[in-house]
Amino acid sequence: MGDMQRLHRITYLIQARGCVPIKTFLDELEISKATFKRDLEYLRSRLNASIVFDRFQGGYCFENPEDIQKIELPGLWFTEKEATALALMHHLLSSLDKGGLIGPHIEPLSVIIDNILGQHQTSAKELRKRIKVLPMAQRKTSVQSFAELGSALLNRQRLRITYYAKVKNETTQREISPQQLIYYRDNWYVDAYCHLRDELRSFAVDGIRSAVILDKKAKEVPEKELKDYFGQSYGLFSGKANKRAKLRFTPEQARWVSTEVWHQDQVGYFDREGYYILEFNYNQDPELVMDILKYGSAVEVLAPASLRKKVIEELRDAINGSTFGC
């Protein structure tokens, strides 16, 4: 552990625990009493840290708890493992951001991370070269709209948006109170209270053609209400669940599916023949049907009958090509 890293660690321990016995410093920092005394003297004389020994509590503390904010410790410090993890996190975030929404804002962090890792044996550039992230079906989103949305979300303000709904092929003007931002299947969505429809709605961020922050406070929706509305159904489709799906996967496919999360409240188990049974509640089925179809003959819909019928119809249409008028 380097000298500067120890100084940060000493101040952090006191800040986190209030009063720290000397034995704790020696054990956790793995240093001698003499080294600790030198570090303590440096903090007091060079960095004006008012660290005192409290005889009553039997440990070191700040004479004034507010003094921690006045200490100017040089630079950031990380162990090599921490710096490596930071570099990995930054690279993964940059790789997911193929649309360039947040890349320009986090790019300066690359320089800082490279400088940090420059003190160690690990190379940030080498890490970036060895890791690849392959997004699928990612749609382009307006950088400006994303920035306005993020600002309104954090500052709890309303937005006036021009929104294009692909399903209906129509454009509408909305006033929304953004509640939470969702990154789902390589695309961004915002859960918001729509003042036009007077209810909660989920909007694809790539469908927001323009966004203007309004000088109005956002309507606050309780977290429980958000969870009840958006969390019960399947995928992005919202609404209170009113059906229960029951799927059966072949023993071969079960090796993968048994480790997957399809729904936050799912129930999964193996039957006597080694098939994997997966059950969960849902509201609307378009996304669910899509996920079932990709498993082909490795999955069977046991319930409900309406879902089973929908999957059969989709397979029949795919074979007959009826969607394309064949």
Long-range contacts (C-beta under 8 A, 24 or more apart in sequence): 1-29, 1-30, 1-31, 1-79, 2-77, 3-39, 4-73, 4-74, 4-75, 4-77, 5-77, 5-79, 6-31, 6-35, 6-39, 7-39, 7-42, 7-43, 7-47, 7-73, 8-73, 8-77, 10-36, 10-39, 10-40, 10-43, 11-43, 11-49, 11-68, 11-71, 11-73, 14-51, 14-60, 14-61, 14-62, 14-68, 15-62, 15-68, 18-61, 19-54, 19-57, 19-58, 19-59, 19-60, 19-61, 20-59, 20-60, 20-61, 21-58, 21-59, 21-60, 22-59, 22-60, 24-59, 25-60, 43-71, 47-71, 47-72, 47-73, 76-112, 76-116, 78-116, 80-117, 80-120, 80-121, 80-122, 83-113, 83-116, 83-117, 83-120, 83-122, 84-117, 84-120, 84-122, 84-127, 86-113, 86-116, 87-113, 87-117, 87-122, 87-124, 87-127, 87-128, 88-127, 88-131, 91-127, 91-128, 91-131, 92-131, 92-133, 95-131, 95-132, 95-133, 95-135, 96-133, 96-135, 96-183, 96-186, 98-135, 98-138, 99-138, 99-139, 99-140, 99-141, 99-143, 100-143, 101-141, 101-143, 101-146, 101-188, 102-146, 104-143, 135-186, 136-185, 136-186, 137-185, 137-186, 137-187, 138-186, 138-187, 139-187, 139-204, 139-206, 140-206, 141-187, 141-188, 141-205, 141-206, 141-208, 142-206, 142-208, 142-209, 142-210, 144-211, 145-205, 145-208, 145-209, 145-210, 145-211, 146-188, 146-205, 148-211, 148-212, 148-213, 149-178, 149-181, 149-190, 149-205, 149-208, 149-211, 150-181, 151-213, 152-178, 152-211, 152-213, 152-218, 153-178, 153-179, 153-180, 153-181, 153-190, 155-213, 156-217, 156-218, 156-220, 157-213, 157-214, 157-215, 157-216, 157-217, 157-218, 158-195, 158-213, 158-214, 158-216, 158-217, 158-218, 158-219, 159-192, 159-211, 159-212, 159-213, 159-214, 160-211, 160-212, 160-214, 161-203, 161-208, 161-209, 161-210, 161-211, 161-212, 162-208, 162-209, 162-210, 162-211, 163-203, 163-207, 163-208, 163-209, 164-207, 164-209, 165-207, 166-204, 166-207, 171-209, 172-196, 174-203, 175-214, 176-201, 176-203, 177-218, 177-219, 177-220, 177-221, 178-218, 179-218, 179-221, 179-226, 180-226, 182-236, 184-235, 184-236, 189-236, 191-226, 191-230, 191-238, 193-218, 193-219, 193-221, 195-219, 200-225, 200-226, 200-229, 200-230, 200-238, 201-238, 202-230, 202-236, 202-238, 231-264, 232-265, 232-281, 232-283, 233-281, 233-282, 233-283, 233-284, 234-262, 234-263, 234-280, 234-282, 234-283, 234-284, 234-285, 234-287, 234-288, 235-287, 235-288, 235-291, 236-287, 237-282, 237-283, 237-284, 237-286, 237-287, 238-283, 239-283, 239-284, 240-283, 241-281, 241-282, 241-283, 242-281, 242-283, 243-281, 243-282, 243-283, 243-285, 243-304, 243-306, 243-307, 244-279, 244-280, 244-281, 244-282, 244-303, 244-304, 245-278, 245-279, 245-280, 245-281, 245-282, 245-288, 245-301, 245-303, 245-304, 245-307, 246-277, 246-278, 246-279, 246-301, 246-302, 246-303, 246-304, 247-277, 247-278, 247-279, 247-292, 247-299, 247-300, 247-301, 247-302, 248-275, 248-276, 248-277, 248-278, 248-299, 248-300, 248-302, 249-275, 249-276, 249-277, 249-278, 249-295, 249-298, 249-299, 250-275, 250-297, 250-298, 250-299, 251-275, 251-276, 252-298, 253-295, 253-298, 253-299, 257-295, 262-291, 277-302, 285-310, 289-314
